[in-house]
Amino acid sequence: MIHQKILMLIIFTLPLLSTKCKKERAKNPGEIVYLRDISLTAIKNEVVGNWKIHYSYGGFTGNIKTPMVGSYFKVLTNDSIYLTFNNNIFASDKAIFNRINTIFNYTAYSMDFFALGGAGYSWIVDYKIKDTLVLVDNATNPDAYIMTRIP
């Protein structure tokens, strides 16, 4: 009787011992991938290129969606940025990447730059969903800029 109990215990626990303790979670293709805790090199690899800004989302109420027709963002490997809103050049500057504690109370990299009129901007390199990059103003009543890479 005791041998049967031991045998049953072994039979039921053997499959548990033979499985991996830690399984790698498969990424859902549509899930948010936060860029907050990656290296500066990885951040730059994510943002370098040509981007079409489709819309901004946020503002005073937090839910204002504004179409961004004719709006583009270009980041070069030397950190130069070119920002166009509504087919008008808005910024042509060299971005400075800083690891900061954001206004939202988390740590992330920001891209700081000046617009042509001299106003300073700080965009948080926040997250990606599939091929969509989201950069967020590091300010009260922020806008998030939703963009996809273009050739």
Buried (B, 14 or more C-beta within 10 A) or exposed (E): EEEEEEEEEEEEEEEEEEEEEEEEEEEEEEEEEEBBEBEEEEBBEBBBBBBBBBBBBBBEEEEEEEEBEEBBBBBEEEBEBBBBBEEEEBBBBEBEBEEBEBBEEEEBBBBBBBBEEEEEBBBBBBBBEEEBBBBBBBBEEBBBBBBEBEE
